[in-house]
Amino acid sequence: MKPWKIYQTVVIPQAVVNAVPGTLNVLISLVKGSSIVSTLGVTEVFTSAKLIASSSMLYFETYVVVGFIYWMIISWLQGKLERKIAVPYKRS
């Protein structure tokens, strides 16, 4: 088998399956630690949280709930992606 065919059929699929969970964990950390959420179109949730927090004076609780919502959405997407690319192991 030619080297490029080996990479295409064996090495790259295995590398992708092994790299996705770690890459998505970094994405979760990036979303939690930066303002990348504004580029994802979820500014409405954060803007609503700021309005609720300013009217109720419960800033910490409001931002904890919003962070939990972001975490749940990204974890759900990560699970779907991992299940989609999971390769079942076959006994030989």
Secondary structure as GFF3:
##gff-version 3
##sequence-region A 1 92
A	DSSP	alpha_helix	3	6	.	.	.	ID=ss1
A	DSSP	pi_helix	7	11	.	.	.	ID=ss2
A	DSSP	alpha_helix	12	33	.	.	.	ID=ss3
A	DSSP	three_ten_helix	36	38	.	.	.	ID=ss4
A	DSSP	alpha_helix	43	56	.	.	.	ID=ss5
A	DSSP	alpha_helix	59	85	.	.	.	ID=ss6
###
